[in-house]
Amino acid sequence: TLLRFVRVVSSPSHPVMLFLDDIQWADSTALDVIHTILSDTKTMGSCMLFVGAYRDNEVQVDHPIFDLMEKLEISNVQTTKVSLSGLDQEDLNTMISDALCLYPRICKSLS
């Protein structure tokens, strides 16, 4: 099973990271699988890092994502919620200049 696989490949010296994007499309069954893996006492701790990304403008308050977050807290799984908003033009210019190793004034037109 998937849970047994995670137990085998993850360890404190070789943790596993699982990133799932657009989990607003996940149904409650898929989110239950995530809960089972993250709340398993043999894979908890530093062996597993899960990052789930969703678009908050595409979910309602009754979406299963919020049930997952509540279940994880009840299971004593450490969680952190980070909300990201849009970048303004100056922030975007800084990011582009860093990526291209150019001065911000040179790549301003790309922003």
N, C-alpha and C positions, 0 to 999 in steps of 0.2 A: 504494500500500500504506500501511498504518498507519505504518510506519517512515519512509517518505518524507514523510508528512504531518507527523509530529513534527519532522522535520528542517526543514521549511519554516516551521512556526509558532513554533518555539522559537529563541531566541538569547540570548546573555548579557544583552542589554538588555531582553529580553522572555521570561523563563523560563516554562516550563510546569510546573504542578503537577498531578499525577494522584493522586487519593485513591480507593482502592478499599476498601470495608468488607466484612467477612465473607469474606475470601479463603480461609477454611478450606473454603469450598464450591467453590473453583476447582480445576479438574483440572490435570494436569501440562501439557497443551497450552496452556492459558491462561497458566500461569505461565511457560512457555517464551517466549511472546510478550512478557511483561513483561521477562524476562531479555534478549531480543533488543533491545528498545528501550533498556533501561538500560545495556547493555554496548556499544552502538553508539558507536564512537569519534567520530562526528560530532555526537552529542547528549549526550555525557558532559560532566561538569563542572557549571557553574552554569546550564546551559540546561534541566535537567529535575530536578524534585523529585518523588519517588514516595513516597507514604505508603500502606502496606498495613496494614490492621487485621484482626486475627483473634482469636478466642476461644481462649486456650491450653487451656482445659478441653475443647475439642471437637476437638483434634488429637492424634494419636499421634506418637511419635518418628520414625516412618517416613513422615510426611506430606510431600507434595511441596513444601510451603512451606520446609521445612528444606533441601531440595535447592536451591531457588531462592537462599536466603541463602548457601549454600556456593558456588554457581556465581558469584554476584555478587562474593564475596570473591576468588575465583580470578581473576575478570575485572578485579580492582582497582577495583571500584565501591565508593565509600565508603558504608558502611552503619552505621546506628545502631539498636539495638534498645531500645525503651522498654517496660517492663512497668508496667501500671497495675493497681492493686488497688482494691477498693471504698472508698468514702468513709465516714468515720464521721459521726455526727450533727453534730458541731461543724464539720467541714469543709463538709458540705452546707449548714448554716446560713450559713456565711461566703459560700459561693457564691451562695445565694439572696439574701442581704442586699446583696451587690455588684450582682447583676443588677437588683434592685428599687430600689437606691439608698436602702435603709432601714437603720436600726440593727439589728444582729443580734438584740437582745432583742425587737424589734417583730415580726420574722418567724420567731421561734423555733417557733411552732406549725405553720408550713409545712414545717419540717424533720422 
